[in-house]
Amino acid sequence: MHELSIASYLLESVEAQAQELGAQRVLAINLVAGERAGIVDDALQFSFDLLTPETLAEGAHINVRRTFMRFHCAPCDCEYSPKVGNFSCPDCGAVGQLTADGTELLIESIEIET
């Protein structure tokens, strides 16, 4: 369950930023997570909730925006997200070049109360 270690990192990062901004509390954390990052939203929120009592982030909600693996097909000059197990271009069948691997995990923003 790697969500607990991610939740710990989130809490540490968000609390530091919130304190720097003079926040009274953190309302929400907005994440960008690739489809291949292996994040289970409910498990991440549960883990985060275990760590946050008596912190600025107690009760904060984690919002996850998913990104997907992307390829560029040179023969037909199109962008596409592959189907599971098939990396071929849906238009011409060529295998495109990977442009985004779908493994990112970033804190996009935090919502605070001052």
Secondary structure as GFF3:
##gff-version 3
##sequence-region A 1 114
A	DSSP	alpha_helix	3	20	.	.	.	ID=ss1
A	DSSP	beta_strand	25	34	.	.	.	ID=ss2
A	DSSP	alpha_helix	41	51	.	.	.	ID=ss3
A	DSSP	beta_strand	61	67	.	.	.	ID=ss4
A	DSSP	beta_strand	70	73	.	.	.	ID=ss5
A	DSSP	beta_strand	78	80	.	.	.	ID=ss6
A	DSSP	beta_strand	97	100	.	.	.	ID=ss7
A	DSSP	beta_strand	105	113	.	.	.	ID=ss8
###
